[in-house]
Amino acid sequence: MPNPIDVHQGPTYMVWVDSSKKIATSTKITNALTHFRRKHRCDPVEIIVHESVLGTKSEVPLRAERFVNQNYFYLPIPDT
C-alpha cells in the first residue's frame, strides 16, 4: 500500500448543479459564484463547464471539458 504522504491528490471542486429550464445559464453561473464566494470567501480561478456553455458571459474564466454534464459547474476550491 502506498504511503499516503506520497500519493498525489488533485484539486477539490465545489460542484453546482442547476437543471432548471426557466433560469438562464448566466444566472446559474452567477448563483454558483455567489454561493462559492459566501462559503469560501474568495473567487474561484475558473469554472469548468460543458462545451455548450462557453459563449456565456461570466465574471470568472470558463473552461470547457467533455466530462462535464450540462447544467453542472465545477469551481475549484483553493488549497488551505
Beta strands, then each sheet from edge to edge (+ up, - down):
strand 1: 12-17
strand 2: 47-49
strand 3: 62-64
strand 4: 72-77
sheet 1: 1+ 4-
sheet 2: 2+ 3+
end
